[in-house]
Amino acid sequence: MTPRTLTPAEEAFVALADHCIECPGCKVDLDRPDDEIPECPTAEALYRAWFILWRKEVRR
């Protein structure tokens, strides 16, 4: 069995997930769930990049 390679959109999603898990600015304080969700420019850029790639893959 050969391992499956990730599509560009899947790689972008993994990068977004890794960033959000490791970035202290992206973490939501579970003790205060009503607080506003923090904004992270890096996470927003990674999300936009993933979304563009995902839409291209879906439209094939």
N, C-alpha and C positions, 0 to 999 in steps of 0.2 A: 504494500500500500504506500503510495507516495503522498506526502503532505500537500495540502491545497495551498496555493499562494493566495494572498489577500488581494482584493481589487483595490484600486487607488482610493475609493470611497471608504472601504473598510479600514485601510491604513490610516486615513485621515480621522476616522472615528476613534480608532485606538489612540492616536496622538491626543485627541481632545479629551478622551477619558483619562488617560495617564496624567495630563496636565491638571485636570480638575481634581483628581485624587491627591496629587502631590502639592498643589498650590494652596498655601495657607489663606490666600484671599478668596478662593472659590468655595471654601468650606462653610456650610451653614451651621450656625450654633444651634444644636438640637435642644438646648435648654431654653432657648428663646426663639421658637419657630415663627413667631409673629413679626420678627424683625425683617426689614427689607433684605432681599437677596443681594449680596454684594456683586458689584460689577467688576469684571476683570477684562481688560482690553485684549489680552492674549487669548483668553477663552472665547471671546466674541469673534476674533479673527479666525481661530481654529474652527469654530462652528460654521462661519461663513464659507470657509474653504471646503469643509466636509459637505455642506449643503449643495454647493455648486457641483462637486464631483458626483454626489449621490443623484442629483437631478439628471446629469448627463448619462449615468448608468441606467437609470430607470427608463429614460426615453429611447434607449437602443432598440 
